[in-house]
């Protein structure tokens, strides 16, 4: 009987960590955080973790304003957009949960 050889599927974990770190420098903050949720090694990688923590912290400091004639209107800040960017894909995978637009969290 002939032996069957199956090609092993390549995974994200097969890539060198340095390459993943380099790629992550081109990603938005919420994508770096999502990348950390894909496996323990990436979640525990201190450089990736610091990237998204720093990114969320920086977005919190930025103030986004919309000018309408002479009025200055506050629009949702960058942190909120980054958090929602992270939660949207999670919401798809967790059908019993939904995003609360008031507190930017997932709720049953």
N, C-alpha and C positions, 0 to 999 in steps of 0.2 A: 504494500500500500504506500503510495507516495506521501511524503511528509508535506504538510502545509506550513508555509511561512507567512505569518501575518505581520504587516508593518505596524510598528508601535506608533500610536498617535502622538504627535508632538503636543506638548502642553506649555503653558506659560511658565511653569516651573522649570522647564528645560532650558530656558534662556538664562544667560549669565545675569546676575543681580545688577552688575554695573550697567548693562544695556537697558534693563528695566528702569533703573534710576534715571538714565539719560533720556529715555523716551518720556518718562513722567514729567520732565522739565517743560515739555511742550503741551501738557494736558491742563485743563482747568482744574481748580481746586477740588470740586466735587468728584471729578473723575479719578484724581489721585486717591481720594478717600475710598471710592468704590473699588479701586484696584487693591487697596489694602484689605478689603473684605473678601477677596477671591481665595486667599489661602493664608494659613498661619504664618508662613515665612515672610510674606509681604506685609502682613498686619504687624508683625513684630520687628520689621526693619525700621530702625530708628531714623534713618535719613528720610524715608518715605513718610513716616509718621510726622516728623517735624515739618515736612513740606506742607502737608494739608492742615496741620494745626496752625502754622504760621500764616497760611493762606486764609483760613477762616478768621483768624485774629486780625489780619490786615484788612479784610473785607469789612469787618465790624467797624474799623476806624474810618473807612471811607464814607463820605456823605454824598448821597446822590440827590440832586435837586433838579426840579423841572421849573423853568421860568415861563410863565404865562403872562404876557404883557408885563406889568410891573410887580406881579405877585411871585413870590418864591414858594413853590409847593414842594413838600417833602414827598419823595417817592420811596417805595420799599428799598432798603439799603442792600448793598452787595451781599452781605452775609446771608440775608434771607433768600436771595436768588441762588446762592451756592448751596444752601441747605436744601432748598426745594429741588435743585438739580441732583442732589444725592438721593433724596427721598423718592422721587418719581420712579426710578427703576425698581427700587425696593417695593414700592406700592404695587407694581405689576406682579412681582413675585409673591406677594403676601395679600391675596385677594380678600382676606378678612380684615385687613387694615386699610385705613385711608388717611390722607394728609389733612391735618387741621391747619387751615390757612391763618388761624388766629395765633397759634403758638409754634407753628412750623415743626410739628411732631407727628408721628404716626400714632393713630388711635384705633382700637377695635370698632 
